[in-house]
Amino acid sequence: MNATKRRGRPAAHPLLDDPAWLSTAVAVGATLTDLAAELGCSVAAVSRAAARHGITPGPPPRRFPELGDREWLQAAADRGLNHSEIAAEVGCGRRAVWQAMASHGLPAGRPGRPPAHPLLADRAWLETRLAQGVPQKEIAAGLGCTPQAVSRAVARHQLSAAKEPK
């Protein structure tokens, strides 16, 4: 028996046994889903064939390409759009915008909400106050937040603060 022939029943989708066809299709950008629809088989069958031939398909295309474009997101934020407005423009949810901004290293904040205490997000301001010896309880009282919120901000910014007596 020829080493390239498969045993058992004949292939339902012979093109899946052709590594040249499959690698060309993947190289021109066809997704596994596209190929499965074209052949009339399951995505799993195409995936198994690709693995069998050592073909690694690229990542699936982004559903919302704008979210993959750092410059576009930055421009939207610079125009003053919040997560909800960007999401409406793209056609996705706020959380998707938040995750995309975070993945690009853009200031993401919480989806759809401004920070409750913006000064706690300012590392330089908080570091200066701590260096001046201002106790965390006093910082909290001045901002109208809890001491725990200040403590979390100190930890988030990886600052060191002297432990205060209880």
C-alpha positions, 0 to 999 in steps of 0.5 A: 500500500502506498504510504500517502494513502489513508486506510479505511473508507475513502475521504469524504472531502478529498481536498483535505488530503491535498496539503498543497491545496490546503496550505495555499488556501490558508496562505491566501487568508482563508479561515478554517470556517471559510474552508469548511463552508466551501467544502461542506464539512465541519470546521473540526474536519478542516482543523484535523486535516491542517494538523495532519499536514503540519499547517498552522492557520493564522488567527481568525480575523477580528470581528471588529477590526477597529479594536485591533488598531491602536491608532484608531482607538487613540484617536477615538479617545482623543476625540473625547469618546467614552467606551459606550460611544466607541462601542456604538461606533464600532458595533460592539460592547463596552467591555470589548472596547475596554479590553482592546484599550487595555491590550494596547496599553491605552488608559482603559479605566473602568468600562463606561465609568470615570474613576471615582477618585481620579487623584488615586490614579495619578501615581506622581500625585500619590507618591508625592503625598506619601513622600511628604509623610501624609498618612493614608487616612488623611489622604483618604479623608481629603479625597472623601474615600476610604483608607482601603481605597488609598491602600489599594492605589498604593499597591496598584502603583507599587509604592511603598508606604509606612504602615500606620498604627491602628 
